[in-house]
């Protein structure tokens, strides 16, 4: 099961216009956010990478995932010492941070 989730999340990161594709799927963003509740390291890392991909430059996806509690779920993972997770986690968190210039 974990391998299927990891592969599909990884594939999502390579699809052009993946932000729009996920939003068009009923419940797609919610399913993606819910992957952050997994205990499996590869699922978490893949979910973070996929979230970063679909959130990048898409205000609507950012808003929907924020409403679904993505920031709290990402914050829960910040104590990780696993590089494979921390890289995609930091990228995801940076997209949900307010920017000040």
N, C-alpha and C positions, 0 to 999 in steps of 0.2 A: 504494500500500500504506500509506504513512504517513498519508494523509488518512483512510483507513478506521479505522486504529488510534486516531488522535486523536479522531475523531468518536464512536467507541464508548466510549472512556475518558471523554470529556466527557458523553456521555449517562448513563453510570453515575453521575456526580456528581449528577444530577438525579432519579434514581429513589429513591422512598421505600423504606426497608428494603433499601438496596443492599448493606449489610454481610451480611445474611442471604442475599440472592440470590447474591452472589459465592461465599460459602462453600458454598452448595448445588450449585454447578457443580463437577464433578469437575476438579480442577486449576486452578480459576479464580484462586485467590490466587497460585498458583505462576506462572501466566501473567502476572498483573499485576506481580508482583515482577520477572520476567524482562524486562519492558519497560524496566526501569531500565538494562539493558545496551545499549540503543540508542545510536546516535551522533546521532540526529535530535533537535533541540531541542524541537520541538513534541510529539514522542512522550514525551520525558522529562518535560516540564511536565505533560502530560495524565496520565501515569502517576503522578506525584507527587500531583496533585490527586485522582485516583481512589483512590490508596492512603490519602490523608488521609480521604476520605469513608468508605471501608469499614472503616477502623481506628477512627474516632471512636466512642468509647463501647462498643466491642465487644472485650472482653478475649480472646476466642477467636481472632478475626482477628489481633489484635496478636501473640499467641503464635505462631500459625502463620507469619505473615510474618517474625517475628523468627527463628524456626527456619530459615527459608529464606534468611537473610542480608540482609534488607532494610536493616538499619541500616548495614552496611558499604557497600552499594550507594548508599544515600542520602548517606553521608559522602563518598564518592568525588566527588559532585557539588557539594560545598560551595564549591569554588573558582570557581564560575561568577560571571560578571559580568552575566549576562542576567537582567533583572528578571522576565521572564515565567516563568523557571525558578525563580529564587530565592524568589519568593513562595510557590509551591506546595511547594517543597522545604522551606522553613522550617516551614510548617504540618505537613507530614508528619513531619519530624524531631521537632517538639515533642510529637507524640503518642506517640513511642517513647522519650521521655525520662522517667526516673523523677521523680516529683513529690515535693517535700518541703515540708511545711507545719508 
